[in-house]
Amino acid sequence: MPTLILSGGAGKDNEKKINDIFLSIVKKSPILYIPIAMEPKNYPNCEKWINKTLKHKKITMLSDFSKKISLSKFKGIYIGGGNTFKLLKEIKDNKWVSKLKKFKGVIAGGSAGAIIFAKDISAAGFGTLKDKNKVKLKDLKGLNLINNYNLQCHYYSKEKSLILRHIKRTKTPMIALPNDSGILVKNKKIKPINKVYMFK
């Protein structure tokens, strides 16, 4: 199981503390960047963004899960934000669930790239910044690598009642991450990065 660094999304600090933790683990080793939650027309801008944000010399961008690539070459994987339903569908359709679960390095996920590691991705469909299920994904089960929690990103305190109702309906606890906040998940232990809210 990989170490996970999951972010609620970029705020005024542009996830600096979270990215610094990721880079401190990866050091100078190669990073695989996955922008597939975004629309293909945005991939060139995504590539510019990741290079500017991480300032790392060994970043490879993967924009198609069907391409053969050896993950053993990489110490880190960075999965960017966008539409959570699109991202999870691409992962499942291309049999990447087991590849990500078996990865032995560190995976950073922002927003959509974080929510996919929850028990399910239902929380992507509500809140101030909610995703539309344009790809008509029916199976919303996530990779479930954060101790059976669901995950809400871009969290605002006014959404607390929504989350509590969702927990009551799904009987699944939730971690809510504001922008620039996140969690480090290592050996099944969850450590907060900046302000994090846990609801049960």
trRosetta pair geometry for C-beta under 8 A, 3 or more apart (Angstrom, degrees):
i j d omega theta_ij theta_ji phi_ij phi_ji
1 101 6.5 -38 -110 -174 69 67
1 102 7.9 -49 -79 -105 36 25
1 145 6.5 165 -157 -143 114 115
1 188 8.0 49 94 -54 158 78
2 77 7.7 -44 -141 31 163 114
2 100 7.2 -69 3 174 134 64
2 101 7.7 -141 1 -151 92 22
2 103 4.5 5 -63 87 121 95
2 104 6.7 -158 -93 -120 71 6
2 105 6.0 -3 -132 73 104 46
2 106 6.2 142 180 -117 101 23
2 107 4.7 63 125 -5 151 104
2 145 7.7 16 54 -176 82 157
3 25 6.9 -129 85 -160 146 161
3 105 7.4 -74 34 144 91 39
3 106 4.4 -30 73 -108 104 81
3 107 7.3 167 82 23 51 64
3 184 7.3 -7 178 -172 100 84
3 185 6.9 167 -164 85 53 60
3 186 4.7 4 -126 -99 98 90
4 106 7.5 173 -82 -160 19 68
4 107 5.5 -20 -111 69 67 92
4 108 7.9 137 -166 -95 52 31
4 109 6.9 -22 -161 12 98 108
4 117 6.0 128 -135 -167 152 169
4 145 6.2 132 -39 115 145 124
4 146 7.0 -90 73 -78 156 94
4 183 7.5 18 107 100 101 89
4 184 7.2 161 88 -158 60 38
4 185 4.0 5 54 51 106 108
4 186 7.7 -159 32 -60 62 56
5 18 6.1 147 164 -171 113 88
5 21 5.8 170 -126 98 143 116
5 22 5.1 -142 61 -76 159 92
5 25 7.9 -178 -34 16 134 142
5 106 6.4 29 -6 175 106 110
5 107 7.3 -173 29 93 70 45
5 108 4.5 -22 72 -107 105 77
5 109 7.4 157 83 22 55 62
5 182 6.3 43 176 145 71 141
5 183 7.7 -172 -146 90 41 45
5 184 5.6 -7 -104 -106 75 71
5 185 7.8 -158 -68 22 33 72
5 193 7.6 37 -155 -17 90 152
6 108 7.6 176 -79 -157 35 48
6 109 5.0 -9 -115 64 76 97
6 110 7.9 169 -160 -83 50 31
6 113 7.9 -165 -131 109 76 75
6 114 3.7 110 -162 -138 97 107
6 117 6.3 -123 -87 49 136 137
6 146 7.3 -37 2 -81 156 139
6 151 6.9 -71 155 -140 146 153
6 177 7.1 -136 123 -56 93 163
6 182 5.4 175 90 -161 48 97
6 183 5.2 -4 56 53 99 85
6 185 7.0 26 -1 -5 111 112
7 10 7.7 38 144 -59 135 55
7 15 5.2 14 -148 -128 153 128
7 18 4.8 82 -89 172 117 168
7 108 7.2 23 -10 -176 109 91
7 109 6.9 -169 25 94 75 50
7 110 4.4 -16 65 -113 116 72
7 111 7.0 -30 95 -29 85 57
7 114 5.8 -151 49 -57 47 139
7 153 7.5 58 116 -132 53 116
7 177 6.8 169 175 157 31 146
7 180 7.7 -11 -161 -116 105 15
7 181 7.4 145 -150 85 63 34
7 182 4.1 -45 -96 -85 55 124
7 193 7.9 -51 -99 75 74 132
8 111 7.1 47 166 -83 29 63
8 114 7.2 -70 -78 52 31 164
8 153 4.4 168 -150 -147 58 72
8 154 5.9 166 165 -46 91 33
8 155 6.0 -74 -149 9 137 89
8 176 7.8 46 -110 162 128 51
8 177 2.9 -160 -71 126 107 99
8 178 5.3 102 104 84 164 18
8 179 5.5 -123 103 -81 105 26
8 180 7.2 -37 60 33 104 30
8 181 5.0 22 9 63 129 80
8 182 6.2 -146 -8 -77 74 64
9 15 7.7 -128 136 -64 22 115
9 81 6.3 56 -113 -83 85 159
9 110 6.2 103 -103 178 43 91
9 111 4.4 58 -85 -72 91 104
9 129 7.6 50 -71 74 171 158
9 153 5.2 109 -29 167 102 111
9 154 4.7 15 16 -70 149 82
9 177 7.6 137 7 114 75 105
9 179 4.7 -57 84 -109 90 79
9 180 7.8 -42 85 -25 55 46
10 14 5.2 6 -156 -135 109 49
10 15 5.1 -74 -103 -19 72 103
10 81 8.0 -131 -3 8 94 143
10 110 7.0 20 -37 -167 83 137
10 179 6.3 -9 101 -159 19 105
10 180 7.1 53 -153 -65 33 71
11 14 7.4 -120 67 -50 43 29
11 15 7.5 114 24 -51 69 62
11 178 7.3 18 -54 143 143 88
11 179 3.1 121 -58 128 104 119
11 180 3.9 -72 34 -23 117 108
12 179 7.8 94 1 118 61 126
12 180 7.0 -36 44 -45 61 145
13 16 4.8 -94 161 11 96 105
13 17 7.0 12 138 -5 141 89
13 180 4.7 82 49 -127 109 136
14 19 7.9 -21 125 -1 81 138
14 53 6.8 -146 163 -130 118 100
14 180 7.7 34 29 -95 15 99
15 18 4.4 -55 -176 50 89 118
15 19 5.3 92 119 -26 94 100
15 53 7.9 23 64 -168 108 125
15 110 6.7 -54 -86 -112 164 124
15 180 5.8 -148 -85 -113 48 57
15 182 7.5 58 -143 -33 99 130
16 19 6.0 -61 -143 41 26 106
16 20 6.1 29 158 -24 64 108
16 180 7.7 4 22 -140 72 102
17 20 5.7 -54 -148 33 29 115
17 21 6.7 31 153 -21 62 102
17 180 7.3 75 30 -178 104 86
17 193 6.1 174 118 177 115 110
17 194 6.3 129 66 -42 147 107
18 21 6.0 -53 -157 30 31 110
18 22 6.7 32 147 -17 63 106
18 108 7.3 124 153 -147 99 117
18 180 7.3 -163 -10 -159 117 47
18 181 8.0 117 -59 177 123 10
18 182 4.6 79 -109 13 127 146
18 193 5.6 111 -90 128 82 152
18 194 7.9 -60 -52 2 95 116
19 22 5.4 -52 -151 36 38 116
19 23 6.2 33 154 -15 69 107
19 53 6.5 -127 -121 157 159 98
19 54 6.3 -140 -168 -100 121 72
19 108 7.4 66 -109 -155 58 159
20 23 5.8 -56 -144 41 31 108
20 24 6.2 36 154 -27 64 106
21 24 5.7 -52 -147 31 30 114
21 25 6.9 24 155 -15 61 104
21 184 6.6 -102 158 -84 150 124
21 193 6.7 -101 -10 -111 155 142
22 25 6.2 -66 -161 35 29 105
22 26 6.2 12 155 -7 68 114
22 54 7.9 -70 96 -121 123 109
22 76 6.4 98 179 -147 95 143
22 78 7.2 73 178 -93 151 102
22 106 6.5 178 -141 126 71 132
22 108 4.4 -1 -109 -67 141 137
23 26 5.7 -59 -134 47 35 104
23 27 7.4 104 168 -74 60 22
23 54 6.5 163 -79 -156 117 89
23 56 6.7 -154 -119 -76 107 119
24 27 7.3 20 -173 -67 26 65
25 75 7.6 -171 128 148 81 111
25 76 7.0 120 94 -82 100 116
25 106 4.7 62 114 -19 144 160
26 29 5.3 -126 -178 57 72 95
26 31 5.9 21 -163 -77 154 102
26 56 7.5 -4 108 -129 136 148
26 75 4.9 140 -138 101 73 116
26 76 3.9 -38 -95 -26 126 135
26 105 7.5 53 -102 180 81 122
26 106 6.4 -115 -61 52 84 122
27 75 7.4 -23 43 102 80 164
28 57 7.4 -2 -152 45 85 108
28 58 7.0 82 172 10 62 128
29 58 7.0 -110 143 79 26 142
29 74 7.2 117 144 -164 102 44
29 75 3.3 54 109 1 144 137
29 76 6.8 125 90 -1 104 90
29 105 7.9 -150 112 -131 144 137
30 58 4.2 -97 -104 143 64 122
30 59 7.7 161 -161 -86 66 25
30 60 6.5 18 -177 -4 113 107
30 73 5.8 -23 70 140 147 87
30 74 4.9 -94 101 -110 97 66
30 75 6.5 127 57 11 56 82
30 76 7.8 -163 107 40 44 76
31 54 7.1 -92 62 157 168 164
31 56 5.8 47 11 111 136 152
31 58 6.3 122 15 98 74 77
31 59 5.0 -22 72 -107 104 70
31 60 7.3 176 88 25 51 68
31 74 6.3 85 -127 -153 18 109
31 75 7.2 -48 -79 61 60 78
31 76 4.5 -22 -114 78 85 104
31 77 7.2 159 -165 -94 68 22
31 78 5.9 24 175 -8 117 109
32 59 7.9 144 -103 -159 15 59
32 60 5.4 -28 -111 71 63 96
32 61 8.0 131 -167 -108 56 19
32 62 5.8 10 -174 -7 103 118
32 69 7.4 120 -126 148 138 142
32 71 7.0 -71 -7 -126 157 74
32 74 4.5 -45 -19 -100 103 165
32 76 7.3 -172 27 100 66 54
32 77 4.8 -19 67 -113 100 75
32 78 7.2 179 88 24 49 68
33 46 7.7 171 146 144 123 103
33 47 7.5 132 96 -112 143 63
33 50 4.8 57 -136 -169 155 169
33 59 5.4 26 -18 -174 121 105
33 60 6.9 177 21 83 79 41
33 61 4.8 -35 74 -103 104 67
33 62 7.1 165 77 20 49 70
33 77 7.9 166 -83 -163 26 54
33 78 4.9 -17 -111 66 71 104
33 80 7.0 36 -175 -29 90 107
34 61 7.8 151 -83 -158 29 60
34 62 5.3 -22 -97 67 77 98
34 63 8.0 163 -144 -86 54 37
34 77 6.6 13 -5 -177 114 98
34 78 7.0 175 24 87 71 52
34 79 4.7 -16 67 -111 112 70
34 80 6.7 -162 89 13 56 79
34 113 7.4 141 81 -116 101 119
35 38 5.0 -30 163 28 93 117
35 42 7.3 -139 157 104 129 93
35 43 5.5 146 85 -121 138 73
35 46 3.8 72 -124 156 154 160
35 47 7.4 -91 -22 -53 149 63
35 50 7.6 -120 -66 -35 111 130
35 61 6.6 -5 -1 -157 109 109
35 63 6.3 -16 55 -104 96 84
35 80 4.7 3 -113 41 63 135
35 82 7.3 92 178 -31 66 138
36 62 7.7 -33 -41 109 110 81
36 63 6.5 152 -80 -150 79 47
36 64 7.8 140 -99 -80 116 24
36 65 6.6 26 -96 -39 164 99
36 79 8.0 -43 36 -148 89 88
36 82 7.6 -148 102 50 35 148
36 86 7.4 -153 142 129 77 98
36 87 5.8 121 99 -118 90 75
36 90 5.2 -128 153 93 134 163
37 79 7.3 87 -18 168 117 87
37 80 6.0 -145 38 95 112 73
37 81 5.8 -95 91 163 146 23
37 82 2.9 155 123 53 89 109
37 83 5.6 178 -177 46 78 49
37 84 6.8 4 -138 -80 120 34
37 86 6.0 124 -144 80 50 104
37 87 3.9 -15 -90 -64 85 121
37 111 7.8 171 125 95 163 100
37 112 4.1 139 -145 95 152 145
37 113 6.2 -115 -18 -54 143 79
38 42 4.4 -98 161 78 127 128
38 43 6.7 161 90 -71 120 59
38 46 5.7 -175 37 -66 157 136
38 80 6.7 -15 -21 103 110 123
38 81 7.7 65 -58 97 90 50
38 82 3.9 -135 -64 -97 54 141
38 83 7.6 130 -93 9 26 81
39 42 5.2 87 64 5 76 106
39 82 7.6 -178 -17 -157 55 129
40 43 5.6 -22 -160 -17 48 116
40 63 6.9 94 -126 175 82 122
42 45 5.3 -59 -168 47 68 111
42 46 5.8 77 133 -32 85 101
42 82 8.0 164 76 -109 145 124
43 46 5.2 -52 -144 33 36 118
43 47 6.4 40 157 -24 67 99
43 61 7.3 128 -175 159 102 139
43 63 5.0 28 -133 -117 146 139
44 47 5.8 -51 -153 30 33 112
44 48 6.8 32 150 -15 63 102
45 48 5.6 -50 -151 36 38 112
45 49 6.2 41 150 -24 67 106
46 49 5.5 -55 -148 35 31 115
46 50 6.4 27 157 -18 67 104
46 61 7.4 127 106 -139 104 135
46 80 6.1 -172 -154 51 118 173
47 50 6.2 -52 -144 34 29 105
47 51 6.5 25 158 -14 62 109
47 61 5.2 -58 -102 -55 101 159
48 51 6.1 -64 -153 40 28 108
48 52 6.2 22 155 -15 66 113
49 52 5.9 -63 -147 41 27 108
49 53 5.9 22 159 -19 67 114
50 53 5.7 -57 -137 40 29 110
50 54 5.9 -1 174 7 67 113
50 59 6.0 174 127 -179 118 155
50 61 7.2 148 47 -87 149 106
50 78 6.7 140 -140 100 124 143
50 80 7.2 -97 -74 -69 112 127
51 54 6.9 -63 -127 50 19 88
51 55 7.4 72 169 -85 52 34
51 56 7.7 -120 -131 47 53 65
51 59 6.2 -154 -88 49 75 148
52 55 7.2 5 -172 -62 23 74
54 59 6.7 121 73 -72 139 137
54 78 7.3 -105 -63 -64 146 167
56 59 5.4 103 86 -47 103 102
59 78 8.0 -29 -136 29 108 130
60 74 7.5 -113 39 -85 117 120
62 65 7.3 75 149 -85 115 47
62 67 6.7 -152 -150 62 95 124
62 69 6.1 -77 -105 -15 132 167
64 67 4.8 87 88 -16 99 105
65 90 5.4 146 -3 161 138 97
65 91 6.9 -169 -106 -98 159 40
65 93 7.6 116 78 79 139 86
65 94 3.6 131 120 82 124 169
65 96 5.4 -84 -155 -45 128 135
66 94 5.6 -120 -70 -123 62 121
69 73 7.9 -92 173 29 83 124
70 73 5.2 90 94 -17 96 102
71 74 5.8 -64 -166 38 56 107
71 77 7.4 -19 -146 -66 108 124
71 99 6.1 144 -22 -178 149 102
71 103 5.6 -89 155 -109 141 98
74 77 6.2 82 126 -65 142 75
74 105 6.3 -107 117 13 75 160
75 105 4.6 162 -177 -133 40 136
75 106 7.0 14 147 25 74 88
76 105 5.5 -129 -73 144 37 132
76 106 5.1 -20 -110 70 83 89
76 107 7.3 156 -162 -91 62 33
76 108 6.8 17 -175 -2 110 100
77 100 7.5 -120 81 -125 163 86
77 103 6.4 -32 -5 -175 134 164
77 105 6.9 126 -7 80 83 118
77 106 7.6 -168 30 97 66 47
77 107 4.6 -13 66 -114 102 81
77 108 7.2 -171 92 30 53 64
78 107 7.8 174 -81 -161 29 55
78 108 4.7 -6 -115 65 73 107
78 109 7.9 173 -160 -78 44 38
78 110 7.9 16 -176 -6 85 102
78 113 7.7 20 167 175 51 159
79 87 7.5 99 177 -162 116 137
79 107 6.6 15 -3 -177 108 101
79 108 7.1 -178 27 92 66 55
79 109 4.5 -6 64 -111 107 81
79 110 7.3 -172 92 24 62 66
79 112 7.8 -110 140 100 101 77
79 113 3.2 167 111 -146 91 116
79 114 7.9 169 84 -46 108 44
79 116 7.4 -70 133 37 154 133
80 110 5.8 -14 -141 52 44 110
80 111 7.9 6 168 49 50 101
80 112 7.6 25 119 61 49 100
80 113 5.5 134 68 -38 9 139
81 110 4.7 -74 -41 109 98 93
81 111 3.2 36 -115 58 122 125
81 112 4.7 120 -147 20 57 89
81 113 5.7 -94 -70 1 49 95
81 153 7.9 -160 -117 134 122 160
82 86 6.8 -64 121 64 111 125
82 87 6.5 129 72 -50 104 114
82 111 7.5 128 6 98 35 122
82 112 5.1 -67 55 27 56 152
83 86 4.0 60 91 13 114 115
83 87 6.5 168 89 -15 60 86
83 112 6.2 60 86 -103 13 153
83 131 5.0 131 -143 -149 68 122
83 132 7.4 -45 -134 56 118 63
83 134 6.9 -34 -166 26 156 110
83 135 7.8 131 130 -10 132 111
84 87 5.7 -58 -147 37 31 112
84 88 6.2 24 161 -14 68 108
84 111 7.8 -123 -66 141 97 77
84 112 4.0 -154 -79 -132 68 90
84 115 4.8 -28 -124 77 136 137
84 116 6.6 -172 -155 -59 88 80
84 121 5.1 -178 149 -173 126 131
84 124 3.7 -106 47 -127 151 159
84 131 5.0 -172 24 13 92 165
85 88 6.2 -57 -144 39 27 104
85 89 6.2 29 157 -20 63 110
85 121 7.0 168 -81 114 59 140
85 124 6.7 -177 -41 105 77 142
85 131 5.8 177 -3 131 97 129
85 132 7.5 -82 23 106 140 37
85 133 4.4 164 -106 -121 167 67
85 134 6.9 146 84 33 131 61
85 135 5.3 179 131 39 103 104
85 137 4.6 -166 -165 16 94 128
86 89 5.9 -60 -149 36 26 111
86 90 6.4 25 156 -18 64 108
86 112 8.0 -4 55 -168 87 150
86 134 7.0 1 -64 59 102 99
86 135 5.2 137 -94 -24 62 135
87 90 5.9 -59 -152 35 28 110
87 91 6.4 28 152 -19 64 108
87 112 5.1 132 2 153 148 119
87 113 7.0 -127 -161 -81 162 56
87 116 6.0 -100 114 -62 118 134
88 91 5.5 -53 -147 36 35 115
88 92 6.2 28 157 -14 68 107
88 116 5.2 179 -83 -118 92 104
88 121 5.7 -129 -39 -18 155 157
88 137 6.2 75 85 -150 108 163
88 140 7.6 60 112 -141 161 49
88 142 7.0 -85 -117 -110 132 67
89 92 6.0 -60 -146 41 29 105
89 93 5.9 27 159 -19 67 112
89 135 4.7 -119 1 126 165 149
89 137 4.7 -128 -70 -88 107 115
90 93 5.9 -54 -136 39 26 109
90 94 6.1 0 169 4 62 116
90 96 7.7 5 124 21 72 135
91 94 6.7 -79 -148 50 18 93
91 96 4.4 -97 -153 67 69 113
91 97 6.0 96 149 -64 103 67
91 100 7.2 -17 -153 -11 124 138
91 116 6.7 99 3 -162 160 144
92 95 7.6 30 -174 -73 31 33
92 96 7.6 -79 -52 42 21 79
92 97 6.2 33 -99 -42 62 114
92 139 7.1 148 -138 79 169 122
95 98 6.9 -17 173 26 80 102
95 99 7.4 92 127 -15 69 107
96 99 4.8 -58 -153 42 59 120
96 100 5.9 55 151 -22 85 101
97 100 6.3 -64 -157 36 25 104
97 101 6.3 18 153 -14 64 113
97 143 6.1 -177 -149 -107 85 91
98 101 5.5 -58 -142 42 34 112
98 102 5.9 23 162 -12 70 113
99 102 6.3 -66 -144 43 22 101
99 103 6.7 44 152 -50 60 94
100 103 5.7 -31 -152 -5 34 119
100 107 6.8 52 -161 -89 94 159
100 143 6.2 -69 97 -119 127 152
101 143 6.2 -168 -72 -167 96 112
101 145 6.9 -168 -116 -76 81 124
103 107 6.3 87 86 -51 143 114
107 117 7.9 152 101 -74 131 138
108 113 7.5 33 122 129 58 131
109 112 7.9 -110 179 96 99 44
109 113 3.4 -155 -157 132 78 84
109 114 4.0 153 111 -74 104 52
109 115 7.8 -143 144 13 128 44
109 116 6.9 -128 -156 42 151 97
109 117 6.2 163 31 -11 161 121
110 113 4.9 35 43 50 51 118
110 114 6.1 6 -133 -27 8 102
111 114 6.0 106 29 21 9 103
111 115 7.0 -21 156 -13 41 104
111 153 4.7 156 -126 139 57 160
111 154 6.7 32 -117 -33 101 100
112 115 5.7 -51 -138 32 34 111
112 116 6.9 43 162 -29 63 98
112 124 6.9 61 -111 -124 76 131
112 131 7.1 85 -93 -68 110 147
112 153 7.8 -104 -43 31 36 155
113 116 6.7 -40 -152 17 26 113
114 117 6.4 -64 -175 27 44 108
114 118 8.0 54 137 -34 68 95
114 151 5.9 -128 132 145 97 152
114 153 5.9 121 65 -75 126 128
114 177 7.1 -45 128 40 159 156
114 182 7.4 -130 -112 -133 146 97
115 118 5.6 -34 -168 2 53 120
115 121 5.2 84 143 -131 109 89
115 123 6.6 -145 -139 72 118 100
115 124 5.2 102 157 -67 164 107
115 142 7.1 -124 146 -107 61 139
115 151 5.0 -157 -115 83 60 113
115 152 8.0 45 -105 -100 106 22
115 153 6.0 -94 -55 -13 104 117
116 121 6.3 -4 -97 -83 48 122
116 142 5.4 168 -176 -144 39 100
116 143 5.9 48 142 -4 80 105
117 142 6.1 48 121 160 5 124
117 143 5.0 -38 -121 58 51 113
117 144 7.6 -146 176 -9 49 10
117 145 4.7 -58 -167 47 98 103
117 146 5.6 86 129 -23 100 106
117 151 7.1 42 70 -8 78 148
117 185 7.8 -175 146 33 143 155
118 121 6.3 132 59 -84 114 52
118 123 7.0 -27 102 25 174 120
118 142 4.4 84 71 37 60 166
118 143 7.9 82 39 44 30 68
118 144 7.1 0 135 -89 29 47
118 146 6.1 -36 -105 40 51 122
118 149 6.3 -82 -139 105 85 65
118 150 4.6 60 -180 -140 132 45
118 151 4.0 -141 -72 7 125 96
119 141 7.4 -61 159 -147 55 67
119 142 5.8 89 96 44 13 108
119 144 4.9 51 -114 -107 51 91
119 146 7.7 -101 -36 60 70 85
119 148 5.3 42 -79 -157 125 48
119 149 6.5 180 -17 80 103 20
119 150 5.4 -68 39 -70 97 70
119 172 5.5 -137 64 -154 150 140
120 140 4.6 59 -173 122 107 94
120 141 5.3 -58 -102 -109 86 36
120 142 5.2 -178 -110 -8 19 90
120 144 8.0 12 -48 -71 51 93
120 150 6.3 -28 53 -105 69 106
120 170 7.6 -138 47 -156 128 140
120 172 7.3 123 25 44 101 177
121 124 4.8 -5 167 1 91 122
121 125 7.9 95 129 -20 77 89
121 140 5.1 -129 48 -171 81 89
121 142 5.2 122 -46 -70 80 103
122 125 6.0 -54 -173 24 51 113
122 140 5.5 75 -61 147 75 150
122 150 6.8 -41 50 -140 91 141
122 166 7.1 170 115 -162 117 118
122 170 6.6 175 60 -85 154 146
123 126 6.6 -75 -156 45 47 88
123 127 7.3 41 174 -22 78 124
123 150 5.2 135 -23 157 126 117
123 151 6.2 -162 58 81 145 42
123 152 4.5 -113 175 -85 137 76
123 153 8.0 122 120 7 116 66
123 163 7.8 27 -126 -115 115 83
123 166 6.6 90 -96 164 83 160
123 174 6.6 129 -81 -135 144 128
124 130 6.9 116 154 -154 48 67
124 131 4.6 -15 159 30 102 120
124 153 7.9 16 -102 28 72 103
125 130 5.6 41 -179 -168 26 114
125 131 6.3 -68 -87 64 50 76
125 133 6.7 -12 -98 -37 115 104
126 130 5.3 -14 -123 -102 9 132
126 159 7.9 146 130 -154 96 116
126 162 5.7 -164 142 175 132 131
126 166 7.0 -162 47 -74 147 134
127 130 5.2 144 55 -66 71 87
127 152 6.3 148 -68 -163 146 110
127 154 6.6 129 141 84 136 100
127 155 7.3 -77 -141 -105 137 53
127 156 7.7 139 -164 26 96 90
127 159 5.3 20 -123 -129 83 148
127 162 6.6 168 -80 104 63 155
128 154 6.4 -121 67 130 101 114
128 156 5.6 46 -13 10 139 129
128 158 7.9 76 -55 71 116 111
128 159 6.7 -103 -20 -62 90 126
129 153 7.7 -64 78 101 118 87
129 154 4.3 -11 39 100 129 163
133 136 6.2 95 141 -88 98 27
133 137 5.8 -117 -156 35 106 83
137 140 6.6 107 121 -82 108 67
141 144 7.1 -30 179 -34 88 113
142 150 8.0 136 9 -121 140 68
144 148 6.6 18 -159 -93 99 50
145 185 6.7 122 132 122 92 151
146 149 4.8 -65 114 50 103 103
146 151 6.7 63 54 -57 158 115
146 175 7.0 -87 148 13 139 138
146 183 7.2 79 -138 95 127 146
146 185 5.5 -101 -110 -94 81 154
146 190 6.6 68 -161 -91 88 123
147 185 7.9 -156 -12 -137 95 120
147 188 6.1 105 -74 -165 99 83
147 190 6.4 -93 10 -33 134 121
148 172 6.9 -131 160 -145 83 92
148 173 7.3 70 112 40 85 96
149 172 7.2 132 -146 166 31 91
149 173 5.3 -54 -116 93 79 90
149 174 6.2 126 -172 -118 88 25
149 175 5.0 43 159 -12 144 100
149 190 7.9 37 3 -76 148 159
149 198 7.8 -66 -127 -139 140 93
150 166 7.7 -107 84 134 155 122
150 170 7.0 38 -29 105 148 154
150 172 5.0 80 -21 124 110 122
150 173 7.2 178 24 94 78 40
150 174 4.5 -32 72 -104 93 85
150 175 7.5 -175 87 25 45 66
151 174 6.9 173 -80 -157 19 78
151 175 5.4 -15 -111 65 70 92
151 176 8.0 154 -162 -90 48 32
151 177 6.8 2 -169 0 94 113
152 155 5.2 86 114 -82 105 105
152 159 7.2 -169 164 124 148 139
152 163 6.1 -84 -22 -101 159 116
152 174 5.8 39 -11 173 104 124
152 175 7.3 -169 28 92 71 46
152 176 4.4 -13 66 -114 112 75
152 177 6.8 174 87 24 57 68
153 177 5.3 -17 -115 68 58 106
154 177 7.8 26 -11 92 27 77
154 178 7.4 26 -160 -148 22 40
154 179 6.0 28 -118 -59 60 86
155 159 6.1 -127 -153 58 70 132
155 176 3.9 106 -110 172 159 99
155 177 5.7 136 2 67 116 30
155 178 4.8 -84 66 -73 86 56
155 181 8.0 -53 42 56 109 128
155 197 6.6 -141 135 34 158 122
156 159 5.3 98 66 -6 74 105
156 178 7.2 91 -78 -114 42 94
157 160 5.9 -6 -175 -31 55 110
159 162 4.8 -49 -169 38 72 121
159 163 6.0 75 135 -26 86 99
159 176 7.5 171 90 -143 115 139
160 163 5.7 -59 -152 36 33 111
160 164 6.3 30 155 -19 68 106
160 176 8.0 -85 -99 -24 65 173
160 197 8.0 -91 -104 162 95 157
160 199 7.8 162 -150 -84 78 141
161 164 5.7 -52 -144 36 33 111
161 165 6.4 35 155 -18 64 105
162 165 6.0 -59 -153 37 28 110
162 166 6.3 28 150 -21 64 109
163 166 5.5 -56 -148 36 32 114
163 167 6.3 34 154 -21 66 103
163 174 5.5 -136 -166 76 108 149
163 176 6.1 -46 -102 -69 158 130
163 199 5.5 112 138 38 123 166
164 167 5.7 -49 -146 33 32 112
164 168 6.5 35 153 -20 63 104
164 199 6.5 -117 -83 -172 67 141
165 168 5.7 -54 -151 34 32 113
165 169 6.3 28 153 -16 65 109
166 169 5.8 -59 -148 39 30 109
166 170 5.9 1 164 4 68 115
166 174 6.9 44 94 -41 117 150
167 170 6.4 -68 -132 52 25 91
167 171 7.4 76 172 -96 57 15
167 172 6.5 -125 -133 69 64 50
167 173 6.4 32 -134 -111 118 35
167 174 5.7 -117 -77 -3 105 109
167 199 5.8 -125 -53 127 152 113
167 200 7.2 154 -166 178 146 17
168 171 7.6 14 -171 -68 21 54
173 198 7.1 18 167 -180 117 84
173 199 6.2 -180 -161 96 74 56
173 200 4.3 -18 -112 -110 117 66
174 198 7.6 175 93 -153 45 47
174 199 4.9 -3 61 60 87 103
175 183 6.3 -8 164 -36 155 146
175 190 7.5 -132 -88 -174 150 150
175 196 6.4 -11 -169 179 101 109
175 197 7.2 146 -162 82 51 53
175 198 5.4 -19 -106 -104 73 73
175 199 7.7 -177 -82 23 26 71
176 196 7.4 153 76 -170 55 60
176 197 4.2 -17 60 69 105 108
176 198 7.7 -163 20 -75 74 26
176 199 6.6 43 -14 -6 109 111
177 181 4.9 -162 -162 92 77 97
177 182 5.9 42 -146 -98 135 42
177 183 7.1 -108 -86 -16 123 91
177 196 6.1 -17 -102 -123 70 85
177 197 7.9 -156 -65 32 31 77
178 181 4.7 64 58 14 76 126
178 194 7.7 -99 66 120 101 120
178 195 6.1 9 31 85 126 103
178 197 7.9 76 -25 -2 90 105
180 194 6.0 -3 126 51 81 176
181 192 7.4 -20 -173 -172 101 92
181 193 6.3 159 -165 91 54 73
181 194 4.0 -123 -109 87 77 112
181 195 5.2 -77 -100 65 140 58
181 196 5.4 174 165 -73 124 72
182 192 7.8 147 90 -163 40 52
182 193 4.3 -6 66 57 81 121
182 194 7.0 63 20 35 62 100
182 196 7.4 -54 85 -82 11 118
183 190 5.3 -17 -172 -164 127 94
183 191 6.6 141 -163 70 69 44
183 192 5.9 -42 -104 -106 74 44
183 193 6.4 -160 -82 10 20 89
183 196 6.1 88 -71 -119 91 156
184 190 7.5 145 75 -158 49 44
184 191 4.4 -19 60 62 100 102
184 193 6.1 93 -25 -43 91 110
185 188 7.4 2 -176 -119 90 19
185 189 7.2 167 -150 78 51 41
185 190 5.4 -13 -100 -101 79 70
185 191 7.8 -172 -74 22 34 71
186 189 5.9 -25 70 57 67 90
186 191 7.4 -8 22 5 99 114
192 195 7.5 -5 171 -151 130 12
192 196 3.9 -145 -132 22 114 131
193 196 7.2 75 45 -43 47 121
